[in-house]
């Protein structure tokens, strides 16, 4: 592994240098071979499972790695905590992949740090495997996301509601810079570090921006906003509900991070919530765009003093950028839904027609993924057409008329829809069943079989049908937990 570390060159205020806590008997459970190849990790390492277990449990530090726990703050369910940070994670360092892109390599569940707040710094096997499954599924679905390189069993128990086997998961992300990272220095009034962080983030993620430009902050904020819109649109395209969109879980890179209480929507309803701790529905499926804008407003607050020492002048420049979020999102949202319906363009007058479908789906408790997959297949399957005519009534006939009016052939529309409507997603009941089966058998083959299907979500593989069934209760009783 060839580390090329830059975050470690920042001031010590950005992190705590600390090594992971060693574990008793590490064993490699899951290894992401394709990801390892893209990161140019030497095959001699990837073929040595004992060495991989040592490296990715934290027992042995790879040459060139510089372990540290990152500092950040965060709004958690709307309440600000100025001192969060990596309480159970260690950034080993950064690796350049075969496309010359820089990625963080981070261990999660690797022991306590100064940010642990009396926590044990560990992770149970269930949440570790869950993050591996979900992040790989999201990547294959075409959603911007962090990924998992490995899961290592520690050979030690973790004490939660019950005693569980411990694990360390290795996360790969474009960076771990969060809205909360900016909040950390803004809360301290440390403008020097805030400016350093801004320049570093621009150079790392938005290098087309000139850091000497007079309007660099405005340009940076626009880029960060656009990344969040792209992310939320991708989530909503596949029915993903993050469940804990706190500012410390909002990556500036626009990638999905922290898969704790996330879930996939079954029956369509904009108010769908699965997280057991989201009592008020703050992070419900349909609220995700509003929360993303709220999080971007918190980022903007941090940047005001870097824009102008006169707060009124700073607000005049920044506030319109936050307000513009709504119009940008609406355009992207209806374009996404139009593509799911085989329309390569959408006019303002078409928005109501698209909303009528969602209203029908919500009223009839239709499955989000299955309905769009059926619409796709119905263009060439008369049996499915008859089913949808019964479910959707006049709307279905009007949709076919709309396609024809836009001079789109059935095959052209189906090709576009097939790219945007997955055949299979990591349905909640299947994820839970796979985790339970693994915990019972201890055999990773059940995970591998599931992942084989999830990594080709737009193709009908031999095993795809095993994981397409809808939950019997529509997931009405399903609840997720942080698992940390």
C-alpha positions as a printed Julia matrix, in Angstrom:
484×3 Matrix{Float64}:
   0.0     0.0     0.0
   1.4     3.35   -1.04
   0.2     6.04    1.34
   0.3     9.69    0.27
  -0.96   11.61    3.3
  -2.0    15.27    3.22
  -4.46   15.71    6.11
  -1.7    14.82    8.57
   0.21   17.87    7.33
  -2.45   20.17    8.77
  -2.15   21.6    12.27
  -2.64   19.23   15.22
  -5.91   21.03   16.03
  -7.49   18.98   13.21
  -6.89   15.57   14.78
  -5.45   13.47   17.57
  -2.53   11.25   16.63
  -3.38    7.9    18.18
  -2.87    4.26   17.26
  -5.72    1.75   17.14
  -6.16   -0.54   20.13
  -4.91   -4.05   19.41
  -7.37   -6.94   19.43
  -7.01  -10.54   20.6
  -7.48  -12.77   17.56
  -8.23  -10.96   14.29
  -9.6   -12.96   11.37
 -10.48  -11.66    7.9
 -14.19  -12.12    7.17
 -14.79   -9.96    4.08
 -12.28   -8.57    1.59
 -13.27   -6.31   -1.32
 -10.91   -7.59   -3.96
 -12.06   -5.28   -6.78
 -11.77   -2.22   -4.57
  -8.33   -3.34   -3.43
  -7.22   -3.64   -7.05
  -8.45   -0.13   -7.86
  -6.5     1.17   -4.87
  -3.38   -0.51   -6.27
  -2.9    -2.64   -3.15
  -0.18   -5.19   -3.9
  -1.44   -8.7    -4.68
   1.1   -10.17   -2.28
  -0.76   -8.36    0.49
  -4.25   -9.21   -0.75
  -3.41  -12.91   -0.94
  -2.1   -12.95    2.65
  -5.25  -13.13    4.78
  -3.32  -13.22    8.04
  -1.5   -10.01    7.16
  -4.75   -8.38    6.03
  -6.31   -9.3     9.37
  -3.4    -7.67   11.2
  -3.46   -4.49    9.09
  -7.22   -3.98    9.05
  -7.85   -4.81   12.68
  -5.35   -2.15   13.73
  -2.93   -4.66   15.23
  -0.19   -3.77   12.76
   0.28   -0.34   11.19
   1.13   -0.5     7.46
   4.26    1.33    6.33
   3.45    4.95    5.52
   0.23    5.06    7.55
  -0.23    7.82   10.13
  -3.14    6.83   12.41
  -5.27    9.66   13.76
  -8.77   10.46   15.02
 -10.37   13.44   13.31
 -11.95   16.36   15.15
 -15.41   17.68   14.25
 -18.63   19.02   15.72
 -22.19   18.38   14.63
 -25.87   19.11   14.85
 -27.48   15.86   16.0
 -31.22   15.92   15.38
 -31.0    19.7    15.36
 -29.02   20.03   18.61
 -25.45   21.29   18.37
 -22.6    19.4    19.99
 -19.3    21.27   19.63
 -17.07   18.28   20.45
 -17.8    15.03   18.63
 -14.91   13.66   16.57
 -13.89   10.09   15.77
 -14.74    8.23   18.95
 -14.16    4.76   17.48
 -12.38    5.35   14.19
  -8.8     5.84   13.05
  -7.79    7.36    9.74
  -4.77    5.32    8.64
  -3.92    7.64    5.77
  -4.61    8.31    2.1
  -4.07    6.23   -1.04
  -4.07    7.32   -4.69
  -6.09    4.92   -6.86
  -5.55    3.87  -10.47
  -7.52    6.91  -11.7
  -5.21    9.21   -9.72
  -7.96    9.97   -7.19
  -7.2    10.32   -3.49
  -9.04    8.18   -0.91
  -9.03    7.98    2.88
  -8.49    4.56    4.45
 -10.23    4.53    7.83
 -10.67    1.82   10.44
 -14.0     1.86   12.27
 -14.45    0.04   15.58
 -10.7     0.21   16.18
 -10.69    1.48   19.77
 -11.26    4.61   21.87
  -9.83    8.07   21.27
 -10.05   11.39   23.09
 -13.44   11.86   21.38
 -14.98    8.62   22.68
 -16.98   10.19   25.52
 -16.6     7.07   27.69
 -17.48    4.74   24.81
 -15.55    1.54   24.23
 -14.52    2.49   20.7
 -15.65   -0.86   19.33
 -18.11   -2.14   16.73
 -20.23   -5.3    16.72
 -20.13   -7.7    13.8
 -23.72   -6.98   12.68
 -23.32   -3.24   11.99
 -19.92   -3.87   10.36
 -21.32   -6.4     7.89
 -24.38   -4.24    7.35
 -22.21   -1.26    6.32
 -20.25   -3.49    3.95
 -23.44   -4.8     2.31
 -25.21   -1.45    2.09
 -22.24    0.53    0.8
 -21.49   -2.05   -1.91
 -25.15   -2.06   -2.93
 -25.22    1.73   -3.1
 -22.06    1.81   -5.21
 -23.54   -0.67   -7.68
 -26.8     1.31   -7.8
 -24.8     4.35   -8.93
 -25.15    6.34   -5.69
 -22.17    8.44   -4.49
 -20.91    6.54   -1.45
 -18.07    5.54    0.78
 -17.19    1.86    0.42
 -15.83   -0.93    2.59
 -12.52   -2.6     1.91
 -12.76   -5.25    4.62
 -14.42   -6.59    7.72
 -12.2    -8.24   10.31
 -13.52  -10.23   13.26
 -11.61   -9.19   16.41
 -12.03  -12.33   18.53
 -13.32  -10.13   21.36
 -16.86   -9.52   22.63
 -18.65   -6.19   22.32
 -21.24   -5.3    24.94
 -24.41   -3.61   23.68
 -28.0    -4.67   24.43
 -26.47   -8.14   24.34
 -22.97   -9.55   23.97
 -21.89   -9.64   20.32
 -18.71  -10.62   18.47
 -16.55   -7.58   17.76
 -15.38   -6.42   14.32
 -13.43   -3.69   12.59
 -14.66   -2.38    9.24
 -12.36   -0.5     6.87
 -14.04    2.42    5.16
 -12.78    4.01    1.93
 -13.98    7.55    1.2
 -12.92   10.52   -0.93
 -12.37   12.21    2.42
 -13.93   12.42    5.87
 -14.31   16.2     5.83
 -17.81   16.98    7.06
 -20.01   20.01    7.6
 -19.22   19.27   11.24
 -15.5    19.75   10.57
 -16.18   23.35    9.57
 -18.48   23.77   12.56
 -15.71   22.59   14.88
 -13.48   25.56   14.06
 -16.31   28.06   13.59
 -17.59   27.26   17.1
 -14.13   27.99   18.49
 -13.84   31.22   16.51
 -10.66   29.83   14.95
 -10.76   31.64   11.6
  -7.2    30.71   10.72
  -7.94   26.99   10.92
 -11.28   27.53    9.2
  -9.55   29.22    6.27
  -6.91   26.47    6.17
  -9.66   23.84    6.12
 -11.49   25.65    3.33
  -8.4    25.89    1.14
  -7.53   22.26    1.84
 -11.06   21.11    0.94
 -11.08   23.18   -2.25
  -7.72   21.74   -3.33
  -8.84   18.21   -2.56
 -12.38   18.2    -3.93
 -12.91   21.28   -6.08
  -9.5    21.99   -7.56
 -10.98   24.02  -10.42
 -11.57   26.83   -7.88
  -8.73   29.31   -7.53
  -8.05   29.61   -3.78
  -6.83   33.16   -4.4
 -10.09   34.18   -6.06
 -12.07   36.89   -4.3
 -15.24   34.8    -4.45
 -13.66   31.42   -3.6
 -16.02   30.92   -0.64
 -19.1    31.47   -2.75
 -17.78   29.12   -5.42
 -16.96   26.52   -2.79
 -20.41   26.7    -1.21
 -22.11   26.34   -4.61
 -20.03   23.22   -5.3
 -20.84   21.73   -1.9
 -24.56   22.42   -2.42
 -24.52   20.85   -5.89
 -22.86   17.72   -4.47
 -25.55   17.39   -1.8
 -28.33   17.79   -4.35
 -26.74   15.11   -6.54
 -26.52   12.8    -3.51
 -30.09   13.25   -2.29
 -31.45   12.81   -5.82
 -29.55    9.52   -6.06
 -30.92    8.39   -2.68
 -34.48    9.19   -3.7
 -34.11    7.51   -7.07
 -33.54    4.13   -5.38
 -35.67    4.66   -2.26
 -32.83    5.02    0.25
 -33.44    6.58    3.66
 -30.25    7.58    5.48
 -31.91    7.88    8.85
 -29.4    10.16   10.59
 -28.56   13.18    8.42
 -26.72   15.04   11.16
 -24.14   17.6    10.05
 -21.36   15.33   11.31
 -22.64   12.7     8.86
 -22.72   15.12    5.92
 -19.57   14.7     3.83
 -18.47   17.73    1.83
 -17.53   15.33   -0.98
 -21.21   14.46   -1.4
 -20.73   10.78   -0.55
 -22.96    8.61    1.63
 -21.24    7.94    4.96
 -22.38    6.3     8.2
 -24.85    3.54    7.41
 -26.07    3.06   10.99
 -29.9     3.26   10.92
 -30.32    3.47    7.13
 -32.98    1.46    5.29
 -34.67    1.05    1.91
 -38.26    2.1     1.29
 -40.79   -0.61    0.43
 -44.32    0.8     0.13
 -44.03    4.33   -1.2
 -44.74    7.03    1.37
 -42.91   10.34    1.6
 -43.08   10.16    5.4
 -41.37    6.79    5.69
 -39.11    6.55    8.75
 -37.36    3.43   10.04
 -34.84    4.82   12.51
 -35.86    3.99   16.08
 -34.38    7.26   17.35
 -36.08    9.52   14.77
 -39.26    9.98   16.79
 -40.4    13.13   14.96
 -39.61   11.99   11.42
 -36.93   14.63   10.97
 -35.05   12.41    8.53
 -38.03   10.82    6.77
 -37.68    9.91    3.09
 -39.43   13.05    1.83
 -37.65   15.34    4.31
 -34.17   14.48    3.06
 -33.92   17.4     0.6
 -35.08   19.9     3.25
 -32.51   18.58    5.73
 -29.77   18.74    3.1
 -30.58   22.41    2.57
 -30.63   22.96    6.35
 -27.21   21.32    6.63
 -25.87   23.52    3.84
 -27.18   26.56    5.7
 -25.13   25.45    8.72
 -22.06   25.2     6.48
 -22.78   28.66    5.12
 -22.93   30.08    8.66
 -19.42   28.8     9.27
 -18.13   30.56    6.17
 -19.69   33.99    6.7
 -16.68   35.59    8.39
 -14.42   34.31    5.62
 -16.6    36.11    3.06
 -16.71   39.52    4.69
 -16.08   40.91    8.18
 -19.32   42.83    7.74
 -22.01   40.24    8.43
 -24.7    42.01    6.42
 -22.49   42.12    3.34
 -21.54   38.49    3.85
 -25.21   37.49    4.11
 -26.02   39.36    0.9
 -23.54   37.15   -0.93
 -24.26   33.83    0.79
 -27.99   33.77    1.51
 -29.09   33.66   -2.17
 -26.95   30.55   -2.67
 -28.85   28.71    0.07
 -32.21   29.95   -1.21
 -31.31   28.72   -4.71
 -31.12   25.16   -3.35
 -34.89   24.67   -3.73
 -35.11   25.55   -7.42
 -32.0    23.52   -8.23
 -33.31   20.53   -6.35
 -36.76   20.69   -7.94
 -35.25   20.7   -11.43
 -32.98   17.75  -10.65
 -35.74   15.86   -8.81
 -38.29   15.97  -11.61
 -35.62   15.2   -14.19
 -34.73   12.09  -12.18
 -38.37   10.98  -11.9
 -38.94   11.7   -15.6
 -36.0     9.41  -16.45
 -37.52    6.7   -14.24
 -40.62    7.07  -16.42
 -38.71    6.92  -19.7
 -38.9    10.65  -20.42
 -35.61   12.2   -21.51
 -36.95   15.68  -20.89
 -39.54   17.18  -18.59
 -41.46   20.45  -18.65
 -42.9    22.31  -15.68
 -46.39   21.27  -16.76
 -45.38   17.6   -16.41
 -44.61   17.91  -12.69
 -48.22   17.43  -11.62
 -48.53   14.34  -13.79
 -45.48   12.8   -12.12
 -46.77   13.72   -8.67
 -50.07   11.99   -9.47
 -48.21    8.7    -9.85
 -46.55    9.13   -6.44
 -49.91    9.97   -4.9
 -51.43    6.82   -6.4
 -48.52    4.74   -5.13
 -48.86    6.19   -1.65
 -52.63    5.76   -1.53
 -52.48    2.14   -2.72
 -49.33    1.3    -0.73
 -47.49    0.18   -3.84
 -43.88   -0.91   -3.61
 -41.52    1.8    -4.88
 -38.93   -0.44   -6.56
 -41.38   -3.01   -7.93
 -43.75   -0.42   -9.39
 -41.06    1.3   -11.44
 -39.63   -2.07  -12.51
 -43.11   -3.14  -13.67
 -43.59    0.13  -15.54
 -40.3    -0.56  -17.31
 -41.26   -4.11  -18.3
 -44.82   -3.15  -19.22
 -43.59   -1.42  -22.35
 -42.96   -4.85  -23.88
 -45.15   -7.14  -21.73
 -48.95   -7.03  -22.16
 -49.64   -9.08  -19.0
 -47.89   -6.48  -16.86
 -49.75   -3.76  -18.77
 -53.08   -5.26  -17.67
 -51.94   -5.34  -14.03
 -50.83   -1.71  -14.08
 -54.01   -0.56  -15.8
 -55.94   -1.98  -12.84
 -53.6    -0.43  -10.26
 -53.01    2.96  -11.87
 -56.18    3.46  -13.9
 -56.23    6.38  -16.34
 -52.77    7.49  -15.26
 -51.19    4.52  -17.02
 -52.91    5.21  -20.35
 -52.0     8.89  -20.07
 -48.36    7.93  -19.49
 -48.25    5.9   -22.69
 -49.84    8.83  -24.52
 -47.22   11.2   -23.08
 -44.39    8.96  -24.27
 -45.88    8.93  -27.76
 -46.39   12.71  -27.76
 -42.7    13.19  -27.05
 -41.79   10.95  -30.01
 -40.17    8.35  -27.78
 -40.45    4.74  -28.89
 -41.23    2.06  -26.33
 -37.75    0.61  -26.71
 -36.02    3.99  -26.27
 -38.08    4.7   -23.17
 -37.44    1.22  -21.77
 -33.69    1.57  -22.26
 -33.7     4.84  -20.29
 -35.92    3.38  -17.57
 -33.8     0.24  -17.23
 -30.78    2.42  -16.37
 -32.68    4.25  -13.64
 -34.97    1.58  -12.15
 -33.11   -1.22  -10.35
 -34.46   -4.75  -10.42
 -33.13   -5.46   -6.95
 -32.18   -3.42   -3.89
 -30.88   -4.45   -0.45
 -34.38   -4.91    0.94
 -34.55   -4.6     4.7
 -35.94   -8.07    5.38
 -33.24   -9.67    3.24
 -30.44   -7.71    4.92
 -31.72   -8.79    8.32
 -32.13  -12.39    7.2
 -28.59  -12.51    5.8
 -27.15  -11.06    9.02
 -29.12  -13.54   11.13
 -28.09  -16.48    8.95
 -24.44  -15.47    9.15
 -24.6   -15.06   12.95
 -26.09  -18.56   13.19
 -23.86  -20.38   10.71
 -20.69  -18.33   10.79
 -20.4   -18.92    7.03
 -19.62  -15.87    4.91
 -20.94  -17.57    1.74
 -24.46  -16.3     2.52
 -23.1   -12.74    2.44
 -21.15  -13.39   -0.75
 -24.22  -14.79   -2.54
 -26.27  -11.73   -1.55
 -23.53   -9.36   -2.67
 -23.23  -11.1    -6.05
 -26.82  -10.09   -6.81
 -26.59   -6.62   -5.27
 -23.52   -5.79   -7.35
 -25.61   -6.2   -10.55
 -28.84   -4.43   -9.58
 -29.91   -3.66  -13.16
 -29.4    -7.22  -14.47
 -31.54  -10.32  -14.02
 -29.04  -12.85  -12.7
 -29.72  -16.46  -11.75
 -30.23  -15.56   -8.07
 -31.86  -12.13   -8.55
 -35.4   -13.43   -8.06
 -34.44  -14.73   -4.6
 -34.11  -11.16   -3.37
 -36.9    -9.35   -5.23
 -39.86  -10.31   -3.05
 -41.56   -7.5    -1.14
 -41.79   -7.69    2.66
 -45.05   -9.32    3.75
 -46.0    -6.44    6.06
 -44.62   -3.68    3.82
 -41.95   -3.07    6.46
 -44.52   -1.28    8.65
 -43.02   -2.77   11.82
 -39.39   -2.56   10.72
 -37.02   -0.47   12.86
 -33.33    0.29   12.54
 -30.8     1.15   15.22
 -27.45    2.94   15.3
 -25.68   -0.26   16.31
 -22.71    1.57   17.75
